[in-house]
Amino acid sequence: MDSVMGLVDLEKHFAFYGAYHSNEVNVAIHTVFVWPILFTAQILLHFTPPLLTLGFFPLNLCFFSTLFYALFYIAMDRRAGSLAASLTFFCYFLSSFVADSLSFSLAWKVVLPAQLLCWTGQFIGHGVFEKRAPALLDNLVQAFLMAPFFVLLEALQSCVGYEPYPGFNTKVKARIDADIKQWQEKKQKKHS
């Protein structure tokens, strides 16, 4: 049970994410590029064969991965997670429409440049502005599963002051500051 609770420990995961995304320019780059990565990945996953069929509706890898993301986000925080789940399903339906409009070979010609642009932007954000390697080098799940939710959560915090519970932002900020300080100390020891 503790491992399941650790998996959905929003404070712990958001602090980890925040420690790698403290520079405003890097945060802005991620805000722009994270959701398009999910969307374009869904376009390609739309072409996977159905695992189940519900009436005329094929349930493929795109559907099941979207469902998993949505449920995971809701488990992390019911209110913001529900919004993230809705956006994830909006991307699913929009990506399905786009994929149905394109052939697989044409979809690759759209998705590949979009993915390259988005990932390049994020790596530039980390290398030039954050001056820290991306979190995906330390936590691959964070990069692919949690990043869309955390980008949304950051936007909600900055735009409307959203907190999943009272004191969340203060606790997360303290953990982020401690993580960054620890990283800087390790970095300084390496260079000494």
C-alpha positions in Angstrom: 0.0 0.0 0.0 2.9 2.4 0.8 4.4 1.9 -2.7 1.0 2.8 -4.3 0.7 5.9 -2.1 4.3 6.9 -3.0 3.4 6.5 -6.6 0.7 9.1 -6.3 2.5 11.4 -3.7 1.8 14.6 -5.5 4.0 16.7 -3.1 7.0 14.4 -3.6 6.7 14.2 -7.4 6.0 17.9 -7.9 9.0 18.9 -5.8 11.2 16.6 -7.8 9.8 18.1 -11.0 10.2 21.6 -9.6 13.8 21.1 -8.7 14.5 20.6 -12.4 12.3 23.4 -13.5 13.0 26.5 -11.5 14.1 28.9 -14.2 11.2 30.9 -15.6 12.3 30.6 -19.2 12.7 26.8 -18.9 9.3 26.6 -17.3 7.8 28.7 -20.2 9.4 26.4 -22.7 8.0 23.4 -21.0 4.6 25.0 -20.8 4.6 25.4 -24.6 6.2 22.1 -25.6 5.1 19.3 -23.2 1.4 18.9 -24.2 2.3 18.9 -28.0 4.6 15.9 -27.3 1.7 14.0 -25.7 -0.7 15.1 -28.5 1.7 14.0 -31.3 2.5 10.7 -29.6 -1.3 10.1 -29.5 -1.5 10.6 -33.2 1.0 7.8 -33.8 -0.6 5.5 -31.1 -3.9 6.0 -32.9 -2.5 3.7 -35.7 -2.0 0.7 -33.3 -4.3 -2.2 -33.8 -7.4 -2.4 -31.5 -6.9 -4.4 -28.4 -10.7 -4.5 -27.9 -13.7 -3.3 -29.8 -16.6 -1.7 -28.1 -19.4 -1.6 -30.8 -17.8 0.3 -33.7 -15.3 2.0 -31.3 -11.8 0.4 -31.5 -10.0 0.6 -28.2 -6.3 0.6 -29.1 -3.1 1.6 -27.4 -3.9 5.2 -27.8 -7.1 4.9 -25.9 -5.7 2.8 -23.1 -2.7 5.0 -22.6 -4.9 8.0 -22.5 -7.2 6.3 -20.0 -4.2 5.4 -17.8 -2.9 9.0 -17.9 -6.3 10.4 -17.0 -6.9 8.0 -14.1 -3.3 8.6 -12.8 -3.8 12.4 -12.9 -7.1 12.1 -11.0 -5.4 9.8 -8.4 -2.7 12.5 -7.9 -5.2 15.3 -7.3 -8.9 15.1 -7.9 -9.6 18.7 -9.0 -6.5 19.5 -11.1 -6.3 15.9 -12.1 -9.8 15.9 -13.5 -8.9 19.0 -15.6 -5.7 17.2 -16.8 -7.8 14.1 -17.6 -10.2 16.1 -19.6 -7.4 17.8 -21.5 -5.8 14.4 -22.1 -9.0 13.0 -23.5 -9.5 16.2 -25.6 -6.1 15.6 -27.1 -7.1 12.0 -27.6 -10.2 12.9 -29.6 -8.4 15.6 -31.5 -5.4 13.4 -32.3 -7.8 10.6 -33.5 -9.4 13.1 -35.8 -6.0 14.2 -37.1 -4.8 10.6 -37.5 -8.0 9.6 -39.3 -7.3 12.5 -41.7 -3.8 11.4 -42.4 -2.2 8.2 -43.6 0.4 6.6 -41.3 3.2 7.7 -43.6 1.9 11.3 -43.7 1.4 11.3 -39.9 5.0 10.5 -39.4 6.0 13.5 -41.5 3.9 15.7 -39.2 4.8 14.0 -35.9 8.5 13.6 -36.3 9.3 17.3 -36.9 6.9 18.3 -34.1 8.5 15.9 -31.6 12.0 17.0 -32.6 11.1 20.7 -32.2 9.5 20.1 -28.8 12.2 17.9 -27.4 14.9 20.2 -28.8 13.2 23.2 -27.2 13.1 21.4 -23.8 16.8 20.4 -24.0 17.7 24.0 -24.8 15.6 25.1 -21.9 17.6 22.8 -19.6 21.0 23.4 -21.0 20.9 27.2 -21.7 18.5 28.5 -19.0 18.2 25.9 -16.3 21.8 24.8 -16.6 20.8 21.4 -15.3 20.2 18.1 -17.1 16.5 17.2 -17.6 14.7 15.2 -15.1 14.2 12.4 -17.6 17.8 11.4 -17.0 16.9 10.6 -13.4 13.3 9.6 -13.8 12.0 8.5 -17.2 8.5 8.0 -15.9 8.5 11.6 -14.7 9.2 12.9 -18.2 6.6 10.9 -20.0 3.8 10.4 -17.5 3.8 13.2 -15.1 5.2 16.2 -17.1 1.9 17.1 -18.8 0.1 17.2 -15.4 2.9 19.2 -13.7 2.9 21.8 -16.5 -0.8 22.2 -16.0 -0.5 22.3 -12.2 2.2 25.0 -12.5 0.0 27.0 -14.8 -2.9 26.7 -12.3 -0.7 27.8 -9.5 0.7 30.9 -11.3 -2.6 31.9 -12.9 -5.2 31.3 -10.1 -3.1 30.4 -7.1 -4.3 26.8 -7.1 -3.2 24.5 -4.2 -4.3 20.9 -4.0 -4.5 21.4 -0.2 -3.6 24.3 2.1 0.2 24.6 2.5 1.0 22.5 -0.5 2.9 25.3 -2.3 4.9 26.2 0.8 5.9 22.5 1.5 6.8 21.9 -2.2 8.8 25.1 -2.3 10.8 24.1 0.7 11.5 20.6 -0.8 12.5 22.2 -4.2 14.9 24.6 -2.4 16.5 21.8 -0.5 16.8 19.6 -3.6 18.4 22.5 -5.6 20.8 23.2 -2.7 21.8 19.6 -2.5 22.3 19.4 -6.3 24.4 22.6 -6.2 26.6 21.2 -3.4 27.2 18.0 -5.3 28.0 20.0 -8.4 30.4 22.2 -6.5 32.2 19.1 -5.0 32.7 17.6 -8.5 34.3 20.8 -9.7 36.5 21.2 -6.6 
